[in-house]
């Protein structure tokens, strides 16, 4: 009798564990996640969302996932795209203090944090995060981008890797000739679109609402968001957009105005200079050869290789610049939240203002913000200071516990305020959520930003106002 009761207890325990960590069916096969430190919140690491872009798939649009047998336990983040190792100083002690992971051309993997795994009727809001790094660096599992707190606030966070540098954005006549659309480049953007489509098709298994997907990015990720809300391949899949420290209406080429013909000519010139005359040679080459090739070409020829490591207007993935589309009301007609850090404002404020006014002119509004908290430091040398570019990431993900900085109670309170606003926006399209309208849209009549800051007493003092001067 005791043995029977023992076996029944084990069966009940196994069923309970299974319900807490269910096996999910997604494109390619079955997966199981791992528990986080928060009860009920699961993370699924390293889910493939497309086939490895290697061999004959180098410089091709992402292809369907390769199926697997059995249950894939998703307990390890996928490798980031090939990129140069981080040097000492700068962002290395800020975000990359644990060293670089192994980089790989096989990089098309995503990660999901959810409090409702296996509950398709939960229909929680979903946010797809696009990492920054100038289109040549970064990955979706950096410590500041951890999604556990996001899930604790009732949302599902998805992060992912995409092809970077020349492997992600090379345009070349031979590549265009083999392409049904007659263009090349923008492979990294096609990866992002593939990730978005994967989320649309699969997120219900994680408890997410496929009709409530917000895209969010910072720096190059913000520029990517602008491309996605402009592209006919993706803009109808998006319910909201958050553009952080890399957005607005600008005439700068890097912000979405590079032309395909120019990029294609530069791509051919670089490959000819490097001795690659056929696609077979280009695809057979060690991918490491392409890491520093643009800069070696620049050093040898003194010609800047513009447009081969960032998106270009190709008439297919990106038919026009974000700025032109925004001014004429041709971007996705969805809620927008846009802003930057205090130290970014000198270069971004005008572009953010122009975007907000363009939204108003087309009968819509946008919410603007400035992150003005100068991060505390412990006095160590060679670290970033101030409200620097990317500093808000610790706060809007509320991931401060991973950082070495001596954050105060005020910092944690400010982070709670910010992650609440961000997850409110993902849920309702309004950073106020269902609460009082303390954050108002930026309009011609009232061109104010929500300025996130602490006062001299270490208390949250965020308020609407004119952006502070850097």
C-alpha positions, 0 to 999 in steps of 0.5 A: 500500500505504501509503495502504491501511495509513493508511486501515486505521489510521484505521478502527481509530482511529475504531472505538476512539473509537466504543467509548470514546464509544459512541452510546447509545439513550435515550427520545427518540433517540440521544446521545453524551457527552464525555470527562472528565479521567479515562480511561474516565469519560464525562459526558452533559450536558443529556439531556432527561427530559421535554418542556419544561414551557412554554405549555400544559404550565405547571403540568402533570405532566411529559410524555414527551420530545420526540424528536429526529433524529440523534445529540445530542451531550450536551456542555452542561448544561441550563438550571436552573429560573427563579430569582432571581439570587444576591446577593453573599456567603453561598453565592455565593462558595462554590458560585456563584463563576462566576456564574449560568447562564441560567435558563429555564422549559424546565429538565427536563434531567439529567446522567450520569457513568459509567465503563461507557457502552454496557456494559449488562452492567456493572450498576453501582450508580446514584445519583440526586442531588437538589439543595437550595436551598429548592425555589426555587434551585439546579441539578444541575450546580453545581461541588460536585456534579461526578460524575467522582470518583463514577464513578472510585469505581465508581458512576454519578451522575445529577443533574438540574434540576426546576421550582422556586418557584411554577412547581414547586409552585403549587396553585390550584382551577382547576389542580385542576379540570383535573387527573384526580386533582383536585389541583394543586401538587407539579409539582417532585416529579412532575419528580423522579419522572419523572427517577427513572423515566427512570433506571429505564428508560434507565440500563442503556445507561450501564452501570447497574443499574436495580434498584440506584438510590439516591436522595440529596439535601441540604437541600431535596433531603433533604426531597425524598428523604423525599417520594419514599420516602413517595410511592406513585408512587416508593417501589417504584423505590428501592433505598436513600436518603441524607438529608443536612442536611434530614431526620428526623422533625419536626413542622415544616410545611416538612419535609413537613406542609403541607396541600393545602387550605391551599396551594390557598387561598393559591395562589388568594389570591395569583393573585387579588391579582396579577390573574390570574383564569383559567388562560389568563391564568396560562399566558400570563403571563411566567414571570418574573412569578412569581419574586418574587410570593409575597414581594410578596404578603407585603409587601402583605398581611402574610400568609405564603404557605405551601405554594406553593413546597414539597411538600404532602400532596395525597393523590396524590403525597404521601398523608401526611407522611414522619414519620407514614409513617416511624413506622408503617413505611409508607416504602420498606423500604430501607437509609437513611443520614441526617445533617447538618453540625456547624452543622446539628445544633442543628435536626436531631439530634432528628429524626435520632434519632427517624428512626433509632429509628423504623427500629429499631422497624419491624425495620430500621436506619439509619446516622447521621453528622455532618460536623464538619470546619470548612472552612479559609479564606484569610481573605477576608471575606464567606464562610461559616465552620465546618462550615456547612450544605452544607459536606459536599458538597465532601467526599462528592463529592470535588470539592474541586479546584473550590473556592478554599479552601486544602484540605489533604492531610487534607481530601483524605483525609477526602473520600476516606473519605466518598466511599468510604462513600457509594459503598459504600452505593450499591453494598451498602446499607452504608457499610462496603461489604465491609470491617469494620463500623467504621460501625455503625447508630444504635440505641436501645442504641447511639445513635451517629453516625459523626463525620467530622473531622480532628484537630489534626495534619490527620489523619483522625480520623473515629469513632463517637461522640456528635455534637459540639455546634455 
